[in-house]
């Protein structure tokens, strides 16, 4: 499958939101039950590290974005990854390429740690993160309850940048 990666634009929101909804419907990707308005989503995410993958028809097939983990300046180099791939395009290296693009971008921006909280049942996402150099740093037991009232564990994974000698 051929695809390309480019920066996400506000005009991409409807396509991004549709893929996000696919993730919500799996009940293995997020505790979020509804799609936020773009303005709310935009406020909660960093301006850097927002990318979409598009197929040969220029249709968006995946996206990645970063959220700050804290407002404290000592954590300015730590960001949380959100990555979603269209159901019809999974297992085609789209996630791997998006993740590597955001890693490259964040290293230029002096972000030294990327982290993700992944549902323990989301084996595909855990494997993707491992393939991209993330490691498990903990399990958060029954950290959140989904829309059906089911409590889930999340696996906390992180990737330390090679730009700093940590």
C-alpha positions as CSV (number, residue, x, y, z in Angstrom):
1,X,0.0,0.0,0.0
2,X,1.4,3.4,-1.0
3,X,0.8,6.4,1.2
4,X,2.5,9.6,2.2
5,X,2.7,11.6,5.4
6,X,2.2,15.4,5.7
7,X,1.4,17.9,8.5
8,X,-2.2,17.9,9.8
9,X,-4.3,20.9,8.9
10,X,-7.5,22.2,10.5
11,X,-9.3,21.3,7.3
12,X,-8.4,17.6,7.9
13,X,-10.5,17.5,11.1
14,X,-13.6,15.7,9.6
15,X,-11.4,12.9,8.3
16,X,-9.3,12.8,11.5
17,X,-12.5,12.7,13.6
18,X,-13.9,9.9,11.5
19,X,-10.8,7.8,12.2
20,X,-10.9,8.8,15.8
21,X,-14.5,7.5,16.0
22,X,-13.4,4.2,14.5
23,X,-11.0,3.9,17.5
24,X,-13.7,4.9,20.0
25,X,-16.0,2.2,18.6
26,X,-13.4,-0.5,19.2
27,X,-13.6,0.2,22.9
28,X,-9.8,-0.6,23.1
29,X,-8.3,2.7,22.0
30,X,-9.6,5.5,24.3
31,X,-11.9,6.2,27.2
32,X,-13.3,9.1,25.1
33,X,-16.9,8.4,24.2
34,X,-17.5,11.3,21.8
35,X,-15.6,13.3,19.3
36,X,-14.6,16.7,20.7
37,X,-15.0,19.9,18.7
38,X,-11.9,20.8,16.8
39,X,-11.3,23.9,18.9
40,X,-11.3,21.8,22.1
41,X,-9.1,19.1,20.6
42,X,-6.7,21.7,19.2
43,X,-6.3,23.4,22.6
44,X,-5.3,20.0,24.2
45,X,-2.6,19.1,21.7
46,X,0.8,20.5,20.8
47,X,1.3,22.3,17.6
48,X,4.2,20.1,16.7
49,X,4.0,16.4,15.9
50,X,0.6,16.6,14.1
51,X,0.7,14.4,11.0
52,X,-1.7,12.6,8.7
53,X,-1.1,9.7,6.4
54,X,-2.8,9.9,3.0
55,X,-3.3,7.2,0.4
56,X,-2.8,7.6,-3.4
57,X,-6.4,9.1,-3.6
58,X,-5.3,11.8,-1.0
59,X,-7.7,10.2,1.5
60,X,-6.6,10.4,5.1
61,X,-5.9,6.9,6.5
62,X,-4.2,7.7,9.8
63,X,-3.1,10.4,12.1
64,X,-0.8,11.1,15.0
65,X,-0.7,14.0,17.5
66,X,1.0,14.9,20.8
67,X,-0.4,16.3,24.1
68,X,1.6,17.9,26.8
69,X,1.8,15.8,30.0
70,X,2.1,18.7,32.3
71,X,2.0,22.5,32.3
72,X,5.2,22.6,34.5
73,X,8.2,23.8,32.5
74,X,10.4,21.0,33.8
75,X,8.2,18.6,31.7
76,X,8.3,20.6,28.5
77,X,10.3,17.8,26.9
78,X,7.7,15.1,27.6
79,X,4.7,14.5,25.4
80,X,1.9,11.9,25.1
81,X,1.3,10.2,21.8
82,X,-2.1,9.6,20.2
83,X,-2.1,7.6,17.1
84,X,-5.1,6.2,15.1
85,X,-5.2,4.3,11.8
86,X,-8.2,3.8,9.7
87,X,-9.7,0.3,10.2
88,X,-9.3,-0.5,6.4
89,X,-5.6,0.4,6.5
90,X,-4.2,-1.3,9.6
91,X,-1.2,-3.7,9.3
92,X,0.2,-1.7,6.4
93,X,3.0,0.1,8.2
94,X,1.0,3.3,8.4
95,X,1.3,3.5,12.2
96,X,5.0,2.6,12.0
97,X,5.7,5.4,9.5
98,X,3.6,8.0,11.4
99,X,5.3,7.1,14.7
100,X,8.8,7.4,13.2
101,X,7.9,10.7,11.6
102,X,6.8,12.1,15.0
103,X,9.9,10.7,16.7
104,X,12.1,12.5,14.1
105,X,10.1,15.7,14.5
106,X,10.2,15.7,18.3
107,X,13.9,15.1,18.5
108,X,14.4,18.3,16.4
109,X,12.2,20.1,19.0
110,X,14.1,18.8,22.0
111,X,11.3,16.5,23.3
112,X,13.2,13.8,25.2
113,X,10.4,11.5,26.2
114,X,7.3,10.3,24.4
115,X,4.8,8.3,26.3
116,X,1.6,6.5,25.7
117,X,-1.1,5.0,27.8
118,X,-2.5,1.9,25.9
119,X,-5.4,-0.3,26.9
120,X,-3.9,-3.6,28.0
121,X,-6.2,-5.4,25.5
122,X,-4.8,-3.4,22.6
123,X,-2.0,-5.8,21.6
124,X,-1.5,-4.2,18.1
125,X,-0.8,-0.8,19.6
126,X,1.5,-2.2,22.2
127,X,3.5,-4.1,19.5
128,X,3.7,-1.0,17.3
129,X,5.1,1.0,20.2
130,X,7.6,-1.7,21.0
131,X,8.7,-1.8,17.4
132,X,9.3,2.0,17.5
133,X,11.5,1.8,20.6
134,X,9.0,2.2,23.4
135,X,9.3,0.1,26.6
136,X,6.7,-0.7,29.2
137,X,7.3,1.3,32.4
138,X,4.1,0.3,34.3
139,X,0.6,-0.8,34.4
140,X,-2.2,1.4,35.7
141,X,-4.8,-0.9,37.0
142,X,-8.4,-0.1,36.4
143,X,-7.4,3.5,35.7
144,X,-10.6,4.4,33.8
145,X,-14.1,3.3,33.1
146,X,-15.5,3.1,29.6
147,X,-19.0,4.1,28.4
148,X,-20.2,0.6,29.2
149,X,-19.1,0.8,32.8
150,X,-16.1,-1.6,32.3
151,X,-12.9,-0.7,34.1
152,X,-9.7,-1.1,32.1
153,X,-6.0,-1.3,32.8
154,X,-3.6,0.7,30.7
155,X,0.0,-0.1,29.9
156,X,2.2,3.0,30.3
157,X,5.0,3.0,27.6
158,X,7.7,5.4,27.0
159,X,10.5,6.1,24.5
160,X,13.5,8.1,25.5
161,X,15.2,10.2,22.8
162,X,18.8,9.6,21.9
163,X,19.3,13.4,21.8
164,X,19.9,13.5,25.6
165,X,22.2,11.3,27.6
166,X,19.5,10.0,30.0
